[in-house]
């Protein structure tokens, strides 16, 4: 779970390209779903429920601002639900 949190925090801090993140995050969630769900099921479900759709909506060349804000809102919601 720490790797997932770091990936999201790096993105929110501007250290991860928006387009790369929009592809990498859903793949990471799929590849590691069993481990993530075992470690922190509520956080995993909250993140896996909305973030892949948010990532899918981001398009190359689009303003990353709304994308960053949407990811931030879902991440904060998931972290507060722990």
PyMOL Python script that loads the backbone (N, CA, C, O; Angstrom):
from pymol import cmd

cmd.read_pdbstr("""\
ATOM      1  N   UNK A   1       0.829  -1.190   0.000  1.00  0.00           N
ATOM      2  CA  UNK A   1       0.000   0.000   0.000  1.00  0.00           C
ATOM      3  C   UNK A   1       0.876   1.257   0.000  1.00  0.00           C
ATOM      4  O   UNK A   1       0.509   2.279  -0.579  1.00  0.00           O
ATOM      5  N   UNK A   2       2.038   1.169   0.657  1.00  0.00           N
ATOM      6  CA  UNK A   2       2.919   2.336   0.706  1.00  0.00           C
ATOM      7  C   UNK A   2       3.372   2.758  -0.687  1.00  0.00           C
ATOM      8  O   UNK A   2       3.511   3.949  -0.966  1.00  0.00           O
ATOM      9  N   UNK A   3       3.602   1.778  -1.559  1.00  0.00           N
ATOM     10  CA  UNK A   3       4.025   2.092  -2.927  1.00  0.00           C
ATOM     11  C   UNK A   3       2.909   2.822  -3.677  1.00  0.00           C
ATOM     12  O   UNK A   3       3.171   3.765  -4.424  1.00  0.00           O
ATOM     13  N   UNK A   4       1.678   2.388  -3.479  1.00  0.00           N
ATOM     14  CA  UNK A   4       0.536   3.047  -4.109  1.00  0.00           C
ATOM     15  C   UNK A   4       0.381   4.471  -3.587  1.00  0.00           C
ATOM     16  O   UNK A   4       0.188   5.403  -4.367  1.00  0.00           O
ATOM     17  N   UNK A   5       0.465   4.637  -2.283  1.00  0.00           N
ATOM     18  CA  UNK A   5       0.351   5.974  -1.696  1.00  0.00           C
ATOM     19  C   UNK A   5       1.452   6.892  -2.202  1.00  0.00           C
ATOM     20  O   UNK A   5       1.204   8.063  -2.493  1.00  0.00           O
ATOM     21  N   UNK A   6       2.672   6.363  -2.309  1.00  0.00           N
ATOM     22  CA  UNK A   6       3.787   7.180  -2.805  1.00  0.00           C
ATOM     23  C   UNK A   6       3.550   7.593  -4.247  1.00  0.00           C
ATOM     24  O   UNK A   6       3.815   8.736  -4.619  1.00  0.00           O
ATOM     25  N   UNK A   7       3.053   6.672  -5.059  1.00  0.00           N
ATOM     26  CA  UNK A   7       2.771   6.984  -6.459  1.00  0.00           C
ATOM     27  C   UNK A   7       1.765   8.137  -6.550  1.00  0.00           C
ATOM     28  O   UNK A   7       1.962   9.078  -7.319  1.00  0.00           O
ATOM     29  N   UNK A   8       0.703   8.060  -5.773  1.00  0.00           N
ATOM     30  CA  UNK A   8      -0.334   9.099  -5.798  1.00  0.00           C
ATOM     31  C   UNK A   8       0.222  10.414  -5.241  1.00  0.00           C
ATOM     32  O   UNK A   8      -0.020  11.476  -5.815  1.00  0.00           O
ATOM     33  N   UNK A   9       0.952  10.355  -4.148  1.00  0.00           N
ATOM     34  CA  UNK A   9       1.511  11.573  -3.557  1.00  0.00           C
ATOM     35  C   UNK A   9       2.533  12.225  -4.481  1.00  0.00           C
ATOM     36  O   UNK A   9       2.578  13.452  -4.581  1.00  0.00           O
ATOM     37  N   UNK A  10       3.352  11.426  -5.158  1.00  0.00           N
ATOM     38  CA  UNK A  10       4.297  11.976  -6.138  1.00  0.00           C
ATOM     39  C   UNK A  10       3.548  12.710  -7.242  1.00  0.00           C
ATOM     40  O   UNK A  10       3.952  13.794  -7.664  1.00  0.00           O
ATOM     41  N   UNK A  11       2.458  12.113  -7.705  1.00  0.00           N
ATOM     42  CA  UNK A  11       1.653  12.767  -8.734  1.00  0.00           C
ATOM     43  C   UNK A  11       1.066  14.081  -8.219  1.00  0.00           C
ATOM     44  O   UNK A  11       1.133  15.104  -8.899  1.00  0.00           O
ATOM     45  N   UNK A  12       0.500  14.049  -7.032  1.00  0.00           N
ATOM     46  CA  UNK A  12      -0.122  15.254  -6.468  1.00  0.00           C
ATOM     47  C   UNK A  12       0.902  16.349  -6.189  1.00  0.00           C
ATOM     48  O   UNK A  12       0.557  17.531  -6.178  1.00  0.00           O
ATOM     49  N   UNK A  13       2.163  15.967  -5.963  1.00  0.00           N
ATOM     50  CA  UNK A  13       3.229  16.935  -5.706  1.00  0.00           C
ATOM     51  C   UNK A  13       3.930  17.378  -6.984  1.00  0.00           C
ATOM     52  O   UNK A  13       4.925  18.100  -6.923  1.00  0.00           O
ATOM     53  N   UNK A  14       3.418  16.950  -8.151  1.00  0.00           N
ATOM     54  CA  UNK A  14       3.981  17.371  -9.428  1.00  0.00           C
ATOM     55  C   UNK A  14       5.238  16.623  -9.829  1.00  0.00           C
ATOM     56  O   UNK A  14       5.974  17.072 -10.707  1.00  0.00           O
ATOM     57  N   UNK A  15       5.492  15.482  -9.192  1.00  0.00           N
ATOM     58  CA  UNK A  15       6.697  14.713  -9.481  1.00  0.00           C
ATOM     59  C   UNK A  15       6.418  13.524 -10.401  1.00  0.00           C
ATOM     60  O   UNK A  15       7.302  12.693 -10.614  1.00  0.00           O
ATOM     61  N   UNK A  16       5.224  13.431 -10.940  1.00  0.00           N
ATOM     62  CA  UNK A  16       4.815  12.310 -11.789  1.00  0.00           C
ATOM     63  C   UNK A  16       3.997  12.899 -12.926  1.00  0.00           C
ATOM     64  O   UNK A  16       3.002  13.582 -12.682  1.00  0.00           O
ATOM     65  N   UNK A  17       4.392  12.651 -14.140  1.00  0.00           N
ATOM     66  CA  UNK A  17       3.688  13.168 -15.313  1.00  0.00           C
ATOM     67  C   UNK A  17       2.232  12.695 -15.328  1.00  0.00           C
ATOM     68  O   UNK A  17       1.947  11.524 -15.079  1.00  0.00           O
ATOM     69  N   UNK A  18       1.327  13.613 -15.620  1.00  0.00           N
ATOM     70  CA  UNK A  18      -0.107  13.307 -15.578  1.00  0.00           C
ATOM     71  C   UNK A  18      -0.494  12.194 -16.549  1.00  0.00           C
ATOM     72  O   UNK A  18      -1.260  11.302 -16.187  1.00  0.00           O
ATOM     73  N   UNK A  19       0.020  12.234 -17.766  1.00  0.00           N
ATOM     74  CA  UNK A  19      -0.339  11.208 -18.742  1.00  0.00           C
ATOM     75  C   UNK A  19       0.209   9.846 -18.310  1.00  0.00           C
ATOM     76  O   UNK A  19      -0.495   8.840 -18.387  1.00  0.00           O
ATOM     77  N   UNK A  20       1.453   9.815 -17.862  1.00  0.00           N
ATOM     78  CA  UNK A  20       2.031   8.552 -17.379  1.00  0.00           C
ATOM     79  C   UNK A  20       1.224   8.008 -16.211  1.00  0.00           C
ATOM     80  O   UNK A  20       0.924   6.815 -16.157  1.00  0.00           O
ATOM     81  N   UNK A  21       0.872   8.886 -15.275  1.00  0.00           N
ATOM     82  CA  UNK A  21       0.096   8.476 -14.104  1.00  0.00           C
ATOM     83  C   UNK A  21      -1.253   7.913 -14.524  1.00  0.00           C
ATOM     84  O   UNK A  21      -1.715   6.919 -13.963  1.00  0.00           O
ATOM     85  N   UNK A  22      -1.885   8.542 -15.508  1.00  0.00           N
ATOM     86  CA  UNK A  22      -3.217   8.096 -15.934  1.00  0.00           C
ATOM     87  C   UNK A  22      -3.179   6.680 -16.506  1.00  0.00           C
ATOM     88  O   UNK A  22      -4.188   5.975 -16.482  1.00  0.00           O
ATOM     89  N   UNK A  23      -2.018   6.260 -17.022  1.00  0.00           N
ATOM     90  CA  UNK A  23      -1.874   4.883 -17.508  1.00  0.00           C
ATOM     91  C   UNK A  23      -1.360   3.956 -16.409  1.00  0.00           C
ATOM     92  O   UNK A  23      -1.837   2.830 -16.262  1.00  0.00           O
ATOM     93  N   UNK A  24      -0.391   4.434 -15.644  1.00  0.00           N
ATOM     94  CA  UNK A  24       0.292   3.585 -14.664  1.00  0.00           C
ATOM     95  C   UNK A  24      -0.574   3.209 -13.462  1.00  0.00           C
ATOM     96  O   UNK A  24      -0.509   2.073 -12.992  1.00  0.00           O
ATOM     97  N   UNK A  25      -1.371   4.130 -12.965  1.00  0.00           N
ATOM     98  CA  UNK A  25      -2.145   3.848 -11.757  1.00  0.00           C
ATOM     99  C   UNK A  25      -3.143   2.700 -11.949  1.00  0.00           C
ATOM    100  O   UNK A  25      -3.159   1.785 -11.126  1.00  0.00           O
ATOM    101  N   UNK A  26      -3.976   2.709 -12.997  1.00  0.00           N
ATOM    102  CA  UNK A  26      -4.905   1.582 -13.161  1.00  0.00           C
ATOM    103  C   UNK A  26      -4.183   0.234 -13.322  1.00  0.00           C
ATOM    104  O   UNK A  26      -4.654  -0.791 -12.829  1.00  0.00           O
ATOM    105  N   UNK A  27      -3.054   0.248 -14.005  1.00  0.00           N
ATOM    106  CA  UNK A  27      -2.274  -0.979 -14.175  1.00  0.00           C
ATOM    107  C   UNK A  27      -1.757  -1.454 -12.818  1.00  0.00           C
ATOM    108  O   UNK A  27      -1.833  -2.642 -12.501  1.00  0.00           O
ATOM    109  N   UNK A  28      -1.239  -0.534 -12.028  1.00  0.00           N
ATOM    110  CA  UNK A  28      -0.737  -0.880 -10.695  1.00  0.00           C
ATOM    111  C   UNK A  28      -1.854  -1.470  -9.836  1.00  0.00           C
ATOM    112  O   UNK A  28      -1.648  -2.477  -9.158  1.00  0.00           O
ATOM    113  N   UNK A  29      -3.016  -0.858  -9.860  1.00  0.00           N
ATOM    114  CA  UNK A  29      -4.152  -1.355  -9.081  1.00  0.00           C
ATOM    115  C   UNK A  29      -4.544  -2.774  -9.511  1.00  0.00           C
ATOM    116  O   UNK A  29      -4.855  -3.618  -8.670  1.00  0.00           O
ATOM    117  N   UNK A  30      -4.527  -3.027 -10.808  1.00  0.00           N
ATOM    118  CA  UNK A  30      -4.875  -4.357 -11.303  1.00  0.00           C
ATOM    119  C   UNK A  30      -3.817  -5.394 -10.928  1.00  0.00           C
ATOM    120  O   UNK A  30      -4.144  -6.485 -10.462  1.00  0.00           O
ATOM    121  N   UNK A  31      -2.557  -5.045 -11.134  1.00  0.00           N
ATOM    122  CA  UNK A  31      -1.483  -6.004 -10.901  1.00  0.00           C
ATOM    123  C   UNK A  31      -1.307  -6.364  -9.427  1.00  0.00           C
ATOM    124  O   UNK A  31      -0.847  -7.461  -9.108  1.00  0.00           O
ATOM    125  N   UNK A  32      -1.666  -5.456  -8.537  1.00  0.00           N
ATOM    126  CA  UNK A  32      -1.410  -5.655  -7.110  1.00  0.00           C
ATOM    127  C   UNK A  32      -2.695  -5.730  -6.284  1.00  0.00           C
ATOM    128  O   UNK A  32      -2.654  -5.573  -5.064  1.00  0.00           O
ATOM    129  N   UNK A  33      -3.820  -5.964  -6.930  1.00  0.00           N
ATOM    130  CA  UNK A  33      -5.100  -5.874  -6.220  1.00  0.00           C
ATOM    131  C   UNK A  33      -5.221  -6.842  -5.045  1.00  0.00           C
ATOM    132  O   UNK A  33      -5.772  -6.472  -4.008  1.00  0.00           O
ATOM    133  N   UNK A  34      -4.730  -8.052  -5.179  1.00  0.00           N
ATOM    134  CA  UNK A  34      -4.873  -9.013  -4.074  1.00  0.00           C
ATOM    135  C   UNK A  34      -4.105  -8.557  -2.839  1.00  0.00           C
ATOM    136  O   UNK A  34      -4.625  -8.597  -1.724  1.00  0.00           O
ATOM    137  N   UNK A  35      -2.876  -8.127  -3.044  1.00  0.00           N
ATOM    138  CA  UNK A  35      -2.057  -7.669  -1.914  1.00  0.00           C
ATOM    139  C   UNK A  35      -2.638  -6.399  -1.300  1.00  0.00           C
ATOM    140  O   UNK A  35      -2.732  -6.286  -0.078  1.00  0.00           O
ATOM    141  N   UNK A  36      -3.027  -5.448  -2.139  1.00  0.00           N
ATOM    142  CA  UNK A  36      -3.568  -4.179  -1.642  1.00  0.00           C
ATOM    143  C   UNK A  36      -4.867  -4.396  -0.878  1.00  0.00           C
ATOM    144  O   UNK A  36      -5.105  -3.778   0.159  1.00  0.00           O
ATOM    145  N   UNK A  37      -5.693  -5.274  -1.402  1.00  0.00           N
ATOM    146  CA  UNK A  37      -6.982  -5.527  -0.748  1.00  0.00           C
ATOM    147  C   UNK A  37      -6.779  -6.228   0.597  1.00  0.00           C
ATOM    148  O   UNK A  37      -7.557  -6.025   1.529  1.00  0.00           O
ATOM    149  N   UNK A  38      -5.758  -7.032   0.694  1.00  0.00           N
ATOM    150  CA  UNK A  38      -5.451  -7.702   1.958  1.00  0.00           C
ATOM    151  C   UNK A  38      -4.895  -6.719   2.983  1.00  0.00           C
ATOM    152  O   UNK A  38      -5.255  -6.764   4.159  1.00  0.00           O
ATOM    153  N   UNK A  39      -4.003  -5.819   2.520  1.00  0.00           N
ATOM    154  CA  UNK A  39      -3.349  -4.868   3.433  1.00  0.00           C
ATOM    155  C   UNK A  39      -4.323  -3.845   4.010  1.00  0.00           C
ATOM    156  O   UNK A  39      -4.406  -3.674   5.226  1.00  0.00           O
ATOM    157  N   UNK A  40      -5.048  -3.176   3.142  1.00  0.00           N
ATOM    158  CA  UNK A  40      -5.976  -2.124   3.575  1.00  0.00           C
ATOM    159  C   UNK A  40      -7.214  -2.169   2.680  1.00  0.00           C
ATOM    160  O   UNK A  40      -7.329  -1.376   1.746  1.00  0.00           O
ATOM    161  N   UNK A  41      -8.128  -3.079   2.955  1.00  0.00           N
ATOM    162  CA  UNK A  41      -9.271  -3.288   2.054  1.00  0.00           C
ATOM    163  C   UNK A  41     -10.136  -2.051   1.832  1.00  0.00           C
ATOM    164  O   UNK A  41     -10.561  -1.798   0.705  1.00  0.00           O
ATOM    165  N   UNK A  42     -10.402  -1.289   2.865  1.00  0.00           N
ATOM    166  CA  UNK A  42     -11.269  -0.116   2.695  1.00  0.00           C
ATOM    167  C   UNK A  42     -10.609   0.944   1.821  1.00  0.00           C
ATOM    168  O   UNK A  42     -11.256   1.528   0.951  1.00  0.00           O
ATOM    169  N   UNK A  43      -9.338   1.190   2.049  1.00  0.00           N
ATOM    170  CA  UNK A  43      -8.610   2.179   1.252  1.00  0.00           C
ATOM    171  C   UNK A  43      -8.506   1.693  -0.187  1.00  0.00           C
ATOM    172  O   UNK A  43      -8.756   2.449  -1.127  1.00  0.00           O
ATOM    173  N   UNK A  44      -8.135   0.428  -0.352  1.00  0.00           N
ATOM    174  CA  UNK A  44      -8.010  -0.111  -1.710  1.00  0.00           C
ATOM    175  C   UNK A  44      -9.328   0.024  -2.478  1.00  0.00           C
ATOM    176  O   UNK A  44      -9.346   0.506  -3.610  1.00  0.00           O
ATOM    177  N   UNK A  45     -10.425  -0.403  -1.856  1.00  0.00           N
ATOM    178  CA  UNK A  45     -11.723  -0.338  -2.546  1.00  0.00           C
ATOM    179  C   UNK A  45     -12.103   1.097  -2.888  1.00  0.00           C
ATOM    180  O   UNK A  45     -12.624   1.362  -3.972  1.00  0.00           O
ATOM    181  N   UNK A  46     -11.846   2.015  -1.976  1.00  0.00           N
ATOM    182  CA  UNK A  46     -12.178   3.421  -2.236  1.00  0.00           C
ATOM    183  C   UNK A  46     -11.368   3.959  -3.415  1.00  0.00           C
ATOM    184  O   UNK A  46     -11.902   4.665  -4.270  1.00  0.00           O
ATOM    185  N   UNK A  47     -10.090   3.626  -3.457  1.00  0.00           N
ATOM    186  CA  UNK A  47      -9.245   4.110  -4.549  1.00  0.00           C
ATOM    187  C   UNK A  47      -9.552   3.394  -5.859  1.00  0.00           C
ATOM    188  O   UNK A  47      -9.613   4.024  -6.915  1.00  0.00           O
ATOM    189  N   UNK A  48      -9.744   2.091  -5.794  1.00  0.00           N
ATOM    190  CA  UNK A  48      -9.980   1.308  -7.008  1.00  0.00           C
ATOM    191  C   UNK A  48     -11.361   1.563  -7.594  1.00  0.00           C
ATOM    192  O   UNK A  48     -11.595   1.288  -8.770  1.00  0.00           O
ATOM    193  N   UNK A  49     -12.269   2.081  -6.791  1.00  0.00           N
ATOM    194  CA  UNK A  49     -13.626   2.328  -7.262  1.00  0.00           C
ATOM    195  C   UNK A  49     -13.692   3.519  -8.220  1.00  0.00           C
ATOM    196  O   UNK A  49     -14.384   3.456  -9.236  1.00  0.00           O
ATOM    197  N   UNK A  50     -12.986   4.589  -7.909  1.00  0.00           N
ATOM    198  CA  UNK A  50     -13.113   5.822  -8.694  1.00  0.00           C
ATOM    199  C   UNK A  50     -11.890   6.180  -9.536  1.00  0.00           C
ATOM    200  O   UNK A  50     -12.030   6.678 -10.653  1.00  0.00           O
ATOM    201  N   UNK A  51     -10.702   5.930  -9.009  1.00  0.00           N
ATOM    202  CA  UNK A  51      -9.499   6.420  -9.693  1.00  0.00           C
ATOM    203  C   UNK A  51      -9.298   5.871 -11.109  1.00  0.00           C
ATOM    204  O   UNK A  51      -8.887   6.638 -11.980  1.00  0.00           O
ATOM    205  N   UNK A  52      -9.561   4.598 -11.391  1.00  0.00           N
ATOM    206  CA  UNK A  52      -9.391   4.152 -12.782  1.00  0.00           C
ATOM    207  C   UNK A  52     -10.270   4.927 -13.765  1.00  0.00           C
ATOM    208  O   UNK A  52      -9.837   5.228 -14.877  1.00  0.00           O
ATOM    209  N   UNK A  53     -11.493   5.248 -13.364  1.00  0.00           N
ATOM    210  CA  UNK A  53     -12.374   6.026 -14.245  1.00  0.00           C
ATOM    211  C   UNK A  53     -11.862   7.450 -14.423  1.00  0.00           C
ATOM    212  O   UNK A  53     -11.916   8.002 -15.522  1.00  0.00           O
ATOM    213  N   UNK A  54     -11.370   8.036 -13.349  1.00  0.00           N
ATOM    214  CA  UNK A  54     -10.802   9.394 -13.428  1.00  0.00           C
ATOM    215  C   UNK A  54      -9.599   9.383 -14.362  1.00  0.00           C
ATOM    216  O   UNK A  54      -9.435  10.283 -15.186  1.00  0.00           O
ATOM    217  N   UNK A  55      -8.762   8.362 -14.228  1.00  0.00           N
ATOM    218  CA  UNK A  55      -7.587   8.250 -15.096  1.00  0.00           C
ATOM    219  C   UNK A  55      -7.997   8.058 -16.557  1.00  0.00           C
ATOM    220  O   UNK A  55      -7.383   8.637 -17.454  1.00  0.00           O
ATOM    221  N   UNK A  56      -9.019   7.257 -16.795  1.00  0.00           N
ATOM    222  CA  UNK A  56      -9.471   6.989 -18.158  1.00  0.00           C
ATOM    223  C   UNK A  56     -10.012   8.244 -18.834  1.00  0.00           C
ATOM    224  O   UNK A  56      -9.950   8.366 -20.057  1.00  0.00           O
ATOM    225  N   UNK A  57     -10.538   9.168 -18.051  1.00  0.00           N
ATOM    226  CA  UNK A  57     -11.096  10.396 -18.609  1.00  0.00           C
ATOM    227  C   UNK A  57     -10.032  11.419 -19.001  1.00  0.00           C
ATOM    228  O   UNK A  57     -10.312  12.338 -19.770  1.00  0.00           O
ATOM    229  N   UNK A  58      -8.804  11.265 -18.473  1.00  0.00           N
ATOM    230  CA  UNK A  58      -7.746  12.226 -18.790  1.00  0.00           C
ATOM    231  C   UNK A  58      -7.211  11.948 -20.188  1.00  0.00           C
ATOM    232  O   UNK A  58      -6.906  10.807 -20.534  1.00  0.00           O
ATOM    233  N   UNK A  59      -7.101  12.999 -20.981  1.00  0.00           N
ATOM    234  CA  UNK A  59      -6.639  12.846 -22.361  1.00  0.00           C
ATOM    235  C   UNK A  59      -5.335  13.593 -22.584  1.00  0.00           C
ATOM    236  O   UNK A  59      -5.076  14.631 -21.975  1.00  0.00           O
ATOM    237  N   UNK A  60      -4.521  13.036 -23.477  1.00  0.00           N
ATOM    238  CA  UNK A  60      -3.258  13.659 -23.849  1.00  0.00           C
ATOM    239  C   UNK A  60      -3.504  15.115 -24.275  1.00  0.00           C
ATOM    240  O   UNK A  60      -4.399  15.398 -25.071  1.00  0.00           O
ATOM    241  N   UNK A  61      -2.703  16.017 -23.736  1.00  0.00           N
ATOM    242  CA  UNK A  61      -2.801  17.422 -24.083  1.00  0.00           C
ATOM    243  C   UNK A  61      -3.822  18.197 -23.274  1.00  0.00           C
ATOM    244  O   UNK A  61      -3.894  19.420 -23.389  1.00  0.00           O
ATOM    245  N   UNK A  62      -4.605  17.523 -22.468  1.00  0.00           N
ATOM    246  CA  UNK A  62      -5.621  18.202 -21.650  1.00  0.00           C
ATOM    247  C   UNK A  62      -4.942  18.926 -20.487  1.00  0.00           C
ATOM    248  O   UNK A  62      -3.840  18.568 -20.073  1.00  0.00           O
ATOM    249  N   UNK A  63      -5.611  19.931 -19.980  1.00  0.00           N
ATOM    250  CA  UNK A  63      -5.133  20.638 -18.797  1.00  0.00           C
ATOM    251  C   UNK A  63      -5.126  19.645 -17.635  1.00  0.00           C
ATOM    252  O   UNK A  63      -6.173  19.087 -17.307  1.00  0.00           O
ATOM    253  N   UNK A  64      -3.973  19.412 -17.005  1.00  0.00           N
ATOM    254  CA  UNK A  64      -3.929  18.444 -15.915  1.00  0.00           C
ATOM    255  C   UNK A  64      -4.561  18.932 -14.611  1.00  0.00           C
ATOM    256  O   UNK A  64      -4.786  18.132 -13.703  1.00  0.00           O
ATOM    257  N   UNK A  65      -4.851  20.221 -14.503  1.00  0.00           N
ATOM    258  CA  UNK A  65      -5.396  20.781 -13.269  1.00  0.00           C
ATOM    259  C   UNK A  65      -6.637  20.068 -12.752  1.00  0.00           C
ATOM    260  O   UNK A  65      -6.647  19.638 -11.599  1.00  0.00           O
ATOM    261  N   UNK A  66      -7.685  19.926 -13.562  1.00  0.00           N
ATOM    262  CA  UNK A  66      -8.879  19.230 -13.089  1.00  0.00           C
ATOM    263  C   UNK A  66      -8.610  17.758 -12.754  1.00  0.00           C
ATOM    264  O   UNK A  66      -9.209  17.205 -11.832  1.00  0.00           O
ATOM    265  N   UNK A  67      -7.715  17.141 -13.502  1.00  0.00           N
ATOM    266  CA  UNK A  67      -7.346  15.748 -13.234  1.00  0.00           C
ATOM    267  C   UNK A  67      -6.668  15.630 -11.874  1.00  0.00           C
ATOM    268  O   UNK A  67      -7.008  14.759 -11.074  1.00  0.00           O
ATOM    269  N   UNK A  68      -5.715  16.508 -11.622  1.00  0.00           N
ATOM    270  CA  UNK A  68      -5.015  16.504 -10.327  1.00  0.00           C
ATOM    271  C   UNK A  68      -6.020  16.714  -9.195  1.00  0.00           C
ATOM    272  O   UNK A  68      -5.964  16.021  -8.179  1.00  0.00           O
ATOM    273  N   UNK A  69      -6.927  17.654  -9.364  1.00  0.00           N
ATOM    274  CA  UNK A  69      -7.916  17.950  -8.323  1.00  0.00           C
ATOM    275  C   UNK A  69      -8.827  16.748  -8.061  1.00  0.00           C
ATOM    276  O   UNK A  69      -9.132  16.434  -6.910  1.00  0.00           O
ATOM    277  N   UNK A  70      -9.255  16.086  -9.122  1.00  0.00           N
ATOM    278  CA  UNK A  70     -10.128  14.919  -8.954  1.00  0.00           C
ATOM    279  C   UNK A  70      -9.400  13.790  -8.226  1.00  0.00           C
ATOM    280  O   UNK A  70      -9.974  13.135  -7.355  1.00  0.00           O
ATOM    281  N   UNK A  71      -8.135  13.566  -8.586  1.00  0.00           N
ATOM    282  CA  UNK A  71      -7.341  12.530  -7.905  1.00  0.00           C
ATOM    283  C   UNK A  71      -7.150  12.914  -6.443  1.00  0.00           C
ATOM    284  O   UNK A  71      -7.282  12.071  -5.556  1.00  0.00           O
ATOM    285  N   UNK A  72      -6.840  14.180  -6.191  1.00  0.00           N
ATOM    286  CA  UNK A  72      -6.631  14.650  -4.815  1.00  0.00           C
ATOM    287  C   UNK A  72      -7.889  14.416  -3.966  1.00  0.00           C
ATOM    288  O   UNK A  72      -7.796  13.928  -2.840  1.00  0.00           O
ATOM    289  N   UNK A  73      -9.045  14.757  -4.500  1.00  0.00           N
ATOM    290  CA  UNK A  73     -10.301  14.598  -3.758  1.00  0.00           C
ATOM    291  C   UNK A  73     -10.568  13.133  -3.415  1.00  0.00           C
ATOM    292  O   UNK A  73     -10.953  12.816  -2.289  1.00  0.00           O
ATOM    293  N   UNK A  74     -10.366  12.248  -4.380  1.00  0.00           N
ATOM    294  CA  UNK A  74     -10.604  10.820  -4.126  1.00  0.00           C
ATOM    295  C   UNK A  74      -9.581  10.263  -3.146  1.00  0.00           C
ATOM    296  O   UNK A  74      -9.924   9.458  -2.280  1.00  0.00           O
ATOM    297  N   UNK A  75      -8.347  10.679  -3.275  1.00  0.00           N
ATOM    298  CA  UNK A  75      -7.290  10.201  -2.380  1.00  0.00           C
ATOM    299  C   UNK A  75      -7.569  10.659  -0.938  1.00  0.00           C
ATOM    300  O   UNK A  75      -7.481   9.868   0.002  1.00  0.00           O
ATOM    301  N   UNK A  76      -7.899  11.919  -0.784  1.00  0.00           N
ATOM    302  CA  UNK A  76      -8.195  12.434   0.561  1.00  0.00           C
ATOM    303  C   UNK A  76      -9.420  11.745   1.160  1.00  0.00           C
ATOM    304  O   UNK A  76      -9.444  11.428   2.349  1.00  0.00           O
ATOM    305  N   UNK A  77     -10.426  11.518   0.335  1.00  0.00           N
ATOM    306  CA  UNK A  77     -11.621  10.821   0.798  1.00  0.00           C
ATOM    307  C   UNK A  77     -11.260   9.411   1.284  1.00  0.00           C
ATOM    308  O   UNK A  77     -11.722   8.979   2.340  1.00  0.00           O
ATOM    309  N   UNK A  78     -10.442   8.708   0.520  1.00  0.00           N
ATOM    310  CA  UNK A  78     -10.037   7.350   0.889  1.00  0.00           C
ATOM    311  C   UNK A  78      -9.193   7.353   2.158  1.00  0.00           C
ATOM    312  O   UNK A  78      -9.356   6.481   3.011  1.00  0.00           O
ATOM    313  N   UNK A  79      -8.302   8.317   2.289  1.00  0.00           N
ATOM    314  CA  UNK A  79      -7.436   8.369   3.467  1.00  0.00           C
ATOM    315  C   UNK A  79      -8.231   8.744   4.730  1.00  0.00           C
ATOM    316  O   UNK A  79      -7.921   8.272   5.824  1.00  0.00           O
ATOM    317  N   UNK A  80      -9.230   9.572   4.575  1.00  0.00           N
ATOM    318  CA  UNK A  80     -10.062   9.970   5.707  1.00  0.00           C
ATOM    319  C   UNK A  80     -11.034   8.878   6.136  1.00  0.00           C
ATOM    320  O   UNK A  80     -11.555   8.903   7.251  1.00  0.00           O
ATOM    321  N   UNK A  81     -11.272   7.925   5.247  1.00  0.00           N
ATOM    322  CA  UNK A  81     -12.225   6.847   5.554  1.00  0.00           C
ATOM    323  C   UNK A  81     -11.575   5.716   6.354  1.00  0.00           C
ATOM    324  O   UNK A  81     -12.269   4.809   6.811  1.00  0.00           O
ATOM    325  N   UNK A  82     -10.275   5.759   6.526  1.00  0.00           N
ATOM    326  CA  UNK A  82      -9.565   4.680   7.248  1.00  0.00           C
ATOM    327  C   UNK A  82     -10.062   4.550   8.654  1.00  0.00           C
ATOM    328  O   UNK A  82      -9.581   3.699   9.403  1.00  0.00           O
TER     329      UNK A  82
END
""", "prot")
cmd.dss("prot")
cmd.show_as("cartoon", "prot")
cmd.util.cbc("prot")
cmd.orient("prot")
